[in-house]
Amino acid sequence: MTASDRVVLALGGAGTVGSGIVKALLEKGFRVAVISRDGNRLEKLKNFVPASTRDKLYTLVGNVGTEEGAETAKASLLKSVGKVTDIVSSLGFSWWQGGPPHTQTLKELNHVLETLLLSTFTSWKAFFPLVKDNPNGTYTFITGGAGERLLMPGTGFLTLGAAGSLAFCQVVRSEYPDIPCKVNEIKINMGVAMPERMGPGYVSHLDVGEAVASVVERRNSSHKVFCVSSPADLKTIILEGKV
Ligand SMILES: NC(=O)c1ccc[n+]([C@@H]2O[C@H](COP(=O)([O-])OP(=O)(O)OC[C@H]3O[C@@H](n4cnc5c(N)ncnc54)[C@H](OP(=O)(O)O)[C@@H]3O)[C@@H](O)[C@H]2O)c1
């Protein structure tokens, strides 16, 4: 099965991390589908990927953050692309720094948990059955080090949400130890940005995209956590596939 026979659903594919992944997958010859709640973000994504790959990109406006929304998006997606062989989940947001917990509301905590954890669950519930029993299928989660500690004062809810997604990945590895589909997590302990917005402690979303696309392409590992704490770690992930 060549890359052009594979259809990757990139959840969060219109975001900072996701757009780098989408570009790298398209450049490797995969067909890629992206669902976003925002049609403008999808238009931006279409303009961002190389023109020569645009006919392999399928976009769909939808909300995978509820069980009904995810099921509706799945039905439309299957109607237009026919099948899904691989899934990359990069849902969430880039940053949250609303202040220390005593200044926050329950509504805000719900919003953070919905964006980082609950959408990861609702989309998993809807889309995992499409790849679960496929030995050539993959499901790759993107997580971050924010779930392990407070990154800065005022980022507490980000830690709570990100910790939820880390725990979700752990649960998946333990609950489904023997599934044919390859389930992996790529945990990025650094900031991720577009090349023009890079600063100290950041990696480019293009390099992250290349590393994630190479894990999806080679599908030779499962139940593994790839940790990225430096640009060299990304290179190692990319090269591992070439040895
Ligand atoms: N950025 C970083 O510095 C960084 C560092 C380490 C790890 N990470 C990890 O990468 C993940 C993504 O971060 P990012 O920087 O790419 O954030 P982002 O730019 O805000 O993108 C996140 C994407 O998730 C999508 N999304 C969220 N809820 C959704 C829903 N209910 N239905 C459909 N799409 C939904 C958003 O889609 P819409 O288009 O609908 O808004 C958006 O495109 C984070 O959760 C984090 O774990 C990020």
The ligand as an SDF file (V2000), in Angstrom:
LIG
                    3D

 48 52  0  0  0  0  0  0  0  0999 V2000
    1.5810   25.0760   20.1890 N   0  0  0  0  0  0  0  0  0  0  0  0
    2.4580   24.6060   21.0340 C   0  0  0  0  0  0  0  0  0  0  0  0
    3.3920   25.3170   21.4490 O   0  0  0  0  0  0  0  0  0  0  0  0
    2.3940   23.1590   21.4690 C   0  0  0  0  0  0  0  0  0  0  0  0
    3.4740   22.6450   22.1780 C   0  0  0  0  0  0  0  0  0  0  0  0
    3.4340   21.3320   22.5980 C   0  0  0  0  0  0  0  0  0  0  0  0
    2.3060   20.5620   22.3350 C   0  0  0  0  0  0  0  0  0  0  0  0
    1.2680   21.1070   21.6620 N   0  0  0  0  0  0  0  0  0  0  0  0
    0.1010   20.2510   21.4440 C   0  0  0  0  0  0  0  0  0  0  0  0
   -0.4800   20.4480   20.1970 O   0  0  0  0  0  0  0  0  0  0  0  0
   -1.9010   20.5540   20.3260 C   0  0  0  0  0  0  0  0  0  0  0  0
   -2.3930   21.5510   19.2790 C   0  0  0  0  0  0  0  0  0  0  0  0
   -1.8220   22.8110   19.5450 O   0  0  0  0  0  0  0  0  0  0  0  0
   -1.8190   23.9850   18.4800 P   0  0  0  0  0  0  0  0  0  0  0  0
   -0.7670   24.9240   18.8870 O   0  0  0  0  0  0  0  0  0  0  0  0
   -1.7900   23.4440   17.1180 O   0  0  0  0  0  0  0  0  0  0  0  0
   -3.2450   24.6470   18.7780 O   0  0  0  0  0  0  0  0  0  0  0  0
   -4.1700   25.4260   17.7390 P   0  0  0  0  0  0  0  0  0  0  0  0
   -3.3560   26.1990   16.7810 O   0  0  0  0  0  0  0  0  0  0  0  0
   -5.1880   26.1770   18.5370 O   0  0  0  0  0  0  0  0  0  0  0  0
   -4.9000   24.2520   16.9500 O   0  0  0  0  0  0  0  0  0  0  0  0
   -5.7230   23.3520   17.6070 C   0  0  0  0  0  0  0  0  0  0  0  0
   -6.7540   22.8390   16.6620 C   0  0  0  0  0  0  0  0  0  0  0  0
   -7.6650   22.0160   17.4010 O   0  0  0  0  0  0  0  0  0  0  0  0
   -8.9070   22.1590   16.7960 C   0  0  0  0  0  0  0  0  0  0  0  0
  -10.0560   21.8600   17.6540 N   0  0  0  0  0  0  0  0  0  0  0  0
  -10.1920   22.0370   18.9750 C   0  0  0  0  0  0  0  0  0  0  0  0
  -11.4090   21.6660   19.3720 N   0  0  0  0  0  0  0  0  0  0  0  0
  -12.0590   21.2340   18.2500 C   0  0  0  0  0  0  0  0  0  0  0  0
  -13.3490   20.7150   18.0000 C   0  0  0  0  0  0  0  0  0  0  0  0
  -14.2230   20.5950   18.9980 N   0  0  0  0  0  0  0  0  0  0  0  0
  -13.7030   20.3530   16.7390 N   0  0  0  0  0  0  0  0  0  0  0  0
  -12.8250   20.5080   15.7080 C   0  0  0  0  0  0  0  0  0  0  0  0
  -11.5540   20.9870   15.9000 N   0  0  0  0  0  0  0  0  0  0  0  0
  -11.2110   21.3510   17.1560 C   0  0  0  0  0  0  0  0  0  0  0  0
   -8.9840   23.6090   16.4040 C   0  0  0  0  0  0  0  0  0  0  0  0
   -9.8610   23.6420   15.3160 O   0  0  0  0  0  0  0  0  0  0  0  0
  -10.7010   24.8940   14.8760 P   0  0  0  0  0  0  0  0  0  0  0  0
  -10.0560   25.1870   13.5740 O   0  0  0  0  0  0  0  0  0  0  0  0
  -12.0660   24.3600   14.8010 O   0  0  0  0  0  0  0  0  0  0  0  0
  -10.5320   25.9750   15.9020 O   0  0  0  0  0  0  0  0  0  0  0  0
   -7.5590   23.9390   15.9930 C   0  0  0  0  0  0  0  0  0  0  0  0
   -7.3800   23.8800   14.5970 O   0  0  0  0  0  0  0  0  0  0  0  0
   -2.1530   21.0300   21.7590 C   0  0  0  0  0  0  0  0  0  0  0  0
   -3.2860   20.4920   22.3220 O   0  0  0  0  0  0  0  0  0  0  0  0
   -0.9140   20.5480   22.5050 C   0  0  0  0  0  0  0  0  0  0  0  0
   -1.1690   19.3540   23.2090 O   0  0  0  0  0  0  0  0  0  0  0  0
    1.2730   22.3820   21.2190 C   0  0  0  0  0  0  0  0  0  0  0  0
  1  2  1  0
  2  3  2  0
  2  4  1  0
  4  5  1  0
  4 48  2  0
  5  6  2  0
  6  7  1  0
  7  8  2  0
  8  9  1  0
  8 48  1  0
  9 10  1  0
  9 46  1  0
 10 11  1  0
 11 12  1  0
 11 44  1  0
 12 13  1  0
 13 14  1  0
 14 15  2  0
 14 16  1  0
 14 17  1  0
 17 18  1  0
 18 19  2  0
 18 20  1  0
 18 21  1  0
 21 22  1  0
 22 23  1  0
 23 24  1  0
 23 42  1  0
 24 25  1  0
 25 26  1  0
 25 36  1  0
 26 27  1  0
 26 35  1  0
 27 28  2  0
 28 29  1  0
 29 30  1  0
 29 35  2  0
 30 31  1  0
 30 32  2  0
 32 33  1  0
 33 34  2  0
 34 35  1  0
 36 37  1  0
 36 42  1  0
 37 38  1  0
 38 39  2  0
 38 40  1  0
 38 41  1  0
 42 43  1  0
 44 45  1  0
 44 46  1  0
 46 47  1  0
M  CHG  2   8   1  16  -1
M  END
$$$$
